[in-house]
Amino acid sequence: YGVLIENFCKANEFDRAIKLLDKLVEKEIVLRPENSLDVEANAYNPLIQYLCHHGQTGKAEVFFRQLMKKGVLDPTAFNNLIRGHAKEGNPGLGFEILKIMGRRGVPKDADAYKLLIESYLRKGEPADAKTALDSMIEDGLLPDSGIFKSVMESLFEDGRIQTASRVMKGMVEKGVKEHMDLVSKILEALLMRGHVEEALGRIELLMQNGCATNLDSLLSILSEKGKTIAALKLLDFGLERDCSIDVSSYEKVLDALLTAGKTLNAYSILCKIMEKGGITNWSSLEDLIKSLNQEGNTKQADILSRMIKGGAAASGNKKGKKQATVAS
C-alpha cells in the first residue's frame, strides 16, 4: 500500500492515492498486528500535504492518528495538519495537534503557529489567538512583528485592553520596538479605564527598552477628559524620572485639578514641579491660593504666596515637599 501510494503521489495521481488511503484507513490495515512493515514517510507525507492543501485535513488526521499508534511522530506531517486546520477555519483542531506535539516532544514550526493565530483572528477569536501566541513564545519561537500587531489590534478592538497590554509587554520584552502608535492607544485606554499602575509599569518597561512614550499627549488627553487622578499620577511618574515634559502639559494638569476642586493635589504636584525647576508663572496660581485659603489650607496657601513673591523659596520648597506627602 505504501509503495503504491508513494508512486501515485509521484505521478500526481492523488485521486487514486486517496482511494487506496480510504481502504487503508477503513480496514485499519496499518494497525493490524501481523503488518510488520511501516508506511514510509515519503509515502504518507506527500499525501497528507495534498489532503491538507485541498480541504481534506480531517481525512489526513484520521490516517495520521493511525500512524501515531504505530509510533510515527513526524514533524512534517504534524505541521501540515496544523496548516490544514488553520486554512479550513478550524484553528481549535489545529491547536489540539500542537498540544499532542508538546506532549510527545515533537518540534513545532513557527509558520504553522502563525497560520493558526491568523485563523483564530479571522474567526474573531482574539483571546484564543493570544493563547496560541503565548504557546509559541513558550516554545522558544519568536513571532514576527506583524503577528504581535495583529493580535494586539484585534484584542484592542474587542475591548480587551488589559489582554492587549499583556501582549504588548511580551512584544517589548522580546525586543520588538515597532507599532508604537498602537502602543500609545493601549496606554491611553489603560489610563482612561483607571488601570493607572499597569499603564505606568508598561511605560517604565518601554523606557528601559529605549522606547519613548509621548507623555505630553497622554497628559493632554487625560486632562481634557477630566481623568485628573490618572493625569496626576502620570505627571508625578514623569517628574520622578526626569522625563521631558512640556510646560503646557504641567498647566493642563494643574488647570484640570483646580477645575475639579482637587486643590491639595494641585498644590502637591505644583511643589514637585517647582522643585524640578519647572513652571513658575502658572496663570491660575492666584486662584489656587484663593481656593486653598477658602478650604482652610492656609499653610499651603502661605507657602505658594511666598513662592510668588520670591521670598524664602528654598524653605517653601522643603515644606511643600513634606506637605505633598500628606496631601496625596
C-alpha positions in Angstrom: 0.0 0.0 0.0 2.8 2.4 1.0 4.7 1.8 -2.3 1.5 2.2 -4.4 0.5 5.4 -2.5 4.0 6.8 -2.9 4.1 6.1 -6.7 0.6 7.6 -7.2 1.7 10.7 -5.5 4.9 10.9 -7.5 2.8 10.6 -10.7 0.4 13.3 -9.4 -2.4 10.8 -9.4 -3.7 11.8 -6.0 -7.2 10.7 -6.6 -6.0 7.1 -6.9 -3.7 7.5 -3.9 -6.7 8.8 -1.8 -8.8 5.7 -2.8 -6.1 3.5 -1.6 -5.8 5.6 1.6 -9.6 5.2 2.2 -9.2 1.4 2.0 -6.2 1.5 4.3 -7.9 3.6 6.9 -11.3 1.9 6.7 -9.9 -1.5 7.3 -7.3 -0.3 9.8 -4.7 -2.2 7.8 -1.9 0.0 9.4 -2.9 -1.2 12.8 -3.0 -4.9 12.1 -0.5 -6.7 14.4 0.6 -9.0 11.5 1.5 -5.9 9.5 5.2 -5.6 10.5 6.1 -3.2 7.7 5.6 0.5 8.3 4.3 3.0 5.8 7.3 5.2 4.9 7.4 9.0 5.4 8.0 9.5 1.6 4.7 7.7 1.1 2.4 9.4 3.7 3.8 12.9 3.8 3.1 13.9 0.2 -0.5 12.6 0.5 -1.1 14.3 3.9 0.2 17.5 2.5 -2.1 17.2 -0.6 -5.1 16.5 1.6 -4.3 19.4 3.9 -4.0 21.8 1.0 -7.3 20.6 -0.6 -9.8 20.9 2.3 -9.5 17.3 3.5 -7.4 17.8 6.7 -9.9 15.7 8.7 -9.2 12.7 6.5 -5.5 13.3 6.7 -5.7 13.4 10.5 -7.6 10.1 10.8 -4.9 8.5 8.8 -2.1 10.1 10.7 -3.6 9.2 14.1 -3.4 5.5 13.0 0.2 6.0 12.1 0.8 7.6 15.5 -0.5 4.5 17.2 2.4 2.7 15.4 4.8 5.2 16.9 5.1 7.6 14.0 5.9 11.2 15.2 6.7 13.0 12.0 7.1 16.8 12.5 6.3 17.5 8.8 3.0 15.6 9.0 2.1 17.3 12.3 2.8 20.8 10.9 0.9 20.1 7.7 -2.2 19.1 9.8 -2.0 22.3 11.7 -1.7 24.3 8.5 -4.7 22.4 7.0 -6.9 23.0 10.0 -5.9 26.7 10.1 -6.6 27.1 6.4 -10.0 25.4 6.7 -11.1 27.7 9.6 -10.7 25.1 12.3 -7.9 26.6 14.5 -9.1 24.8 17.6 -8.4 21.4 15.9 -5.0 22.7 14.9 -4.2 23.7 18.5 -5.1 20.2 19.7 -2.5 18.9 17.3 0.0 21.4 18.8 -0.8 20.0 22.3 -0.1 16.5 21.1 3.2 17.6 19.7 4.1 19.2 23.0 3.3 16.1 25.0 5.3 13.9 22.6 8.3 16.3 22.3 7.8 16.9 18.6 9.5 20.2 17.3 7.0 22.9 16.3 7.0 25.2 13.3 6.8 29.0 13.5 4.9 29.2 10.3 2.3 26.7 11.5 1.8 28.8 14.6 1.4 31.9 12.5 -1.3 30.4 10.4 -3.1 29.1 13.5 -3.0 32.6 15.1 -4.2 34.2 11.8 -7.0 31.6 11.6 -8.2 32.5 15.1 -8.2 36.2 14.2 -10.2 35.6 11.0 -12.8 33.8 13.2 -13.0 36.8 15.5 -11.4 34.9 18.4 -8.6 37.2 19.6 -8.4 35.6 23.1 -7.6 32.2 21.6 -5.1 33.8 19.2 -3.4 35.3 22.3 -3.3 31.8 23.9 -1.6 30.4 20.7 0.8 33.3 20.7 1.7 32.6 24.3 2.3 29.0 23.5 4.5 30.0 20.5 6.7 32.1 22.8 6.9 29.4 25.5 8.2 27.1 22.8 11.1 29.4 22.2 9.8 30.6 18.8 9.9 34.4 18.1 6.7 35.7 16.4 7.3 38.2 13.7 6.4 41.8 14.4 3.2 41.6 12.3 1.8 38.8 14.5 2.2 40.9 17.6 0.4 43.8 15.9 -2.5 41.7 14.6 -3.2 40.1 18.0 -2.9 43.4 19.9 -5.2 45.2 17.4 -7.8 42.5 17.5 -7.8 42.4 21.3 -7.9 46.2 21.4 -10.9 46.4 19.0 -12.7 43.7 21.1 -12.3 45.9 24.2 -9.8 43.5 25.9 -7.4 46.3 26.7 -5.5 44.6 29.6 -5.0 41.5 27.5 -3.7 43.6 24.6 -1.4 45.2 27.2 0.0 41.8 28.2 0.7 41.1 24.5 2.4 44.5 24.3 4.6 43.6 27.3 5.6 40.3 25.7 6.4 42.1 22.5 8.7 44.7 24.1 10.4 42.0 26.3 11.2 40.1 23.1 12.9 43.2 21.7 10.3 44.2 19.1 10.2 48.0 19.2 7.6 48.7 16.5 3.9 49.7 16.4 4.4 52.5 18.9 1.2 54.2 17.6 -0.8 51.1 18.7 1.2 51.0 22.0 0.1 54.6 22.7 -3.5 53.7 22.1 -3.3 50.9 24.6 -1.6 53.1 27.2 -4.2 55.7 26.7 -7.0 53.2 27.1 -5.5 51.7 30.3 -5.2 55.2 31.8 -8.7 56.2 30.8 -10.1 53.0 32.3 -8.3 53.5 35.6 -5.6 50.9 35.2 -3.1 53.5 36.1 -0.4 51.3 37.8 -0.5 48.9 34.9 0.0 51.7 32.4 2.9 53.2 34.4 4.5 49.8 34.6 4.3 49.5 30.8 5.7 53.0 30.3 8.6 52.0 32.6 9.2 48.9 30.6 9.2 50.9 27.4 11.7 53.4 28.8 14.0 50.5 29.9 14.0 49.2 26.4 14.7 52.5 24.7 11.2 53.2 23.5 10.0 56.8 24.1 6.4 57.5 25.2 4.7 60.8 24.4 3.8 61.8 27.9 2.7 65.2 26.8 0.0 63.7 24.5 -1.3 61.4 27.3 -1.3 64.2 29.9 -3.2 66.4 27.5 -5.9 63.8 26.7 -6.3 62.8 30.4 -6.7 66.5 31.4 -9.2 67.2 28.7 -11.3 64.1 29.6 -11.3 65.0 33.3 -9.3 62.0 34.3 -7.4 64.1 36.9 -6.1 61.5 39.2 -4.6 59.4 36.3 -3.1 62.7 34.9 -1.7 63.5 38.3 -0.1 60.1 38.8 1.3 60.1 35.3 2.8 63.6 35.8 4.3 62.5 39.1 5.8 59.5 37.4 7.3 61.7 34.8 8.8 64.2 37.3 10.3 61.4 39.4 12.1 60.1 36.3 13.1 63.5 35.0 11.2 62.9 31.7 11.0 65.7 29.2 7.5 67.3 29.8 6.3 70.5 28.2 5.3 73.4 30.4 1.9 73.5 28.7 1.3 69.9 30.0 2.0 71.0 33.6 -0.5 73.7 33.2 -3.2 71.5 31.6 -3.0 69.0 34.6 -3.0 71.8 37.1 -6.0 73.5 35.5 -7.9 70.3 35.4 -7.1 69.6 39.1 -8.2 73.1 40.1 -11.4 72.9 38.0 -12.2 69.6 39.7 -11.7 71.1 43.1 -8.7 69.0 43.9 -6.7 71.8 45.3 -4.4 69.8 47.6 -3.5 67.6 44.7 -2.8 70.6 42.6 -0.7 72.1 45.4 1.4 69.0 46.0 2.2 68.4 42.3 2.9 72.1 41.8 5.5 72.0 44.6 7.2 69.0 42.9 7.2 70.8 39.6 8.8 73.9 41.2 11.4 71.7 42.9 12.4 70.4 39.5 12.8 73.9 38.2 9.7 73.8 36.1 6.7 76.1 36.0 6.9 79.4 37.9 4.3 81.6 36.2 1.1 79.5 36.0 -1.7 81.8 35.2 -4.1 80.2 37.8 -1.7 80.3 40.7 -3.6 83.1 42.5 -6.8 81.1 42.0 -5.2 78.1 43.7 -4.0 80.2 46.6 -7.5 81.6 47.0 -9.1 78.1 46.9 -6.6 76.8 49.5 -7.4 79.7 51.8 -11.2 79.2 51.4 -10.8 75.5 52.3 -8.7 76.2 55.4 -5.4 75.1 54.0 -3.7 78.3 54.9 -0.2 76.9 55.4 -0.1 75.6 51.8 -1.6 78.9 50.6 1.1 80.8 52.5 3.9 78.7 51.0 2.7 79.4 47.5 2.3 83.1 48.2 5.9 83.3 49.4 7.0 81.4 46.3 5.3 84.0 44.1 7.0 86.8 45.9 10.3 85.1 45.7 10.9 85.1 49.4 12.0 82.1 51.3 11.8 79.9 48.2 14.1 77.2 49.5 12.1 76.9 52.7 8.9 76.9 50.8 10.0 74.0 48.6 11.1 72.0 51.6 7.7 72.5 53.4 5.9 71.9 50.1 7.6 68.5 49.7 6.6 67.4 53.2 3.0 68.7 52.7 2.8 66.9 49.3 3.1 63.6 51.0 0.2 64.4 53.4 -2.0 65.7 50.6 -1.6 62.7 48.4 
